[in-house]
């Protein structure tokens, strides 16, 4: 963006969202919290997804204190930590609403062992997000068929999807092995696992775009920039990552700008074919997703392996 251009401001540059229903997963902290705030201030009814009632209700009260404008913020139980919990979260929402205009997946978890030997990072960032999103697709499609609709799926990814092992042309998602790989031979194994989980986010978004090509639903993945969030404290290297984020990161409010652009900028609806499947960089600029993320074979491998795993769980 040229230095003389008007800077993006969610207060001025988002569409009127009155009457729109929005979900933001991981809405109680960081990028998610600020995405909820900005969308609510444009009139949306925003469901703030948080795993625990205590954290969810506390976030809602804090948002009300900051001011939610003409919008409404509602906590709802949303856990992506296991496939069963993710499915239950989606089903819980479907009992509450008959429309869904924007699904924003901003949950971005740290790195612990999880179910079936899969890291929590991969479980939450991909498998849980997949299992939460897919049951909501019929409602998203139904909403998109209404006159004047503007339905979007926004997945928080990262520039990290193009780095390290995620850039290896030999990478494969044909089996669950990659979901369980702790990369012990990598210099900083935590980052390797993070890179792969972020590649999965972009691959999933491209897969959704292909599968929803005949609909009006717009699917977007994005890099929010380097944002100083609480994720560092939960990481395998809290001091290192904390220092890097403190030195170079932006605050979470500004870090939510690209998520907000993807979710509600009128520019996106004005040129839907331009933005369908787009990978955005700050703020709202279309970037070049990595070569691996654009490979249809990897997109299909990831989708098929995820489905097989979920079917094996009876889900």
Secondary structure, DSSP 8 states (H G I E B T S, - for coil): --TTS----HHHHS---TT-EEEEETTTSHHHHHHHHHHHTTT-EEEEEESSHHHHHHHHHHHHHH--TT-EEEEEE---SSHHHHHHHHHHHHTT-S---EEEE-------B-GGG-BHHHIIIIIIHHHHHHTTHHHHHHHHTSTT---EEEEE--GGGGSGGGG-TT---SSTHHHH---TTSTTHHHHHHHHHHHHHHHHHHHHHHHTTTSS-EEEEE---SB--THHHHSTTHHHHHHHHHHH-B-HHHHTHHHHHHHH-HHHHHTHHHHTT-EEETTTEE----TGGG-HHHHHHHHHHHHHHHHHTT-
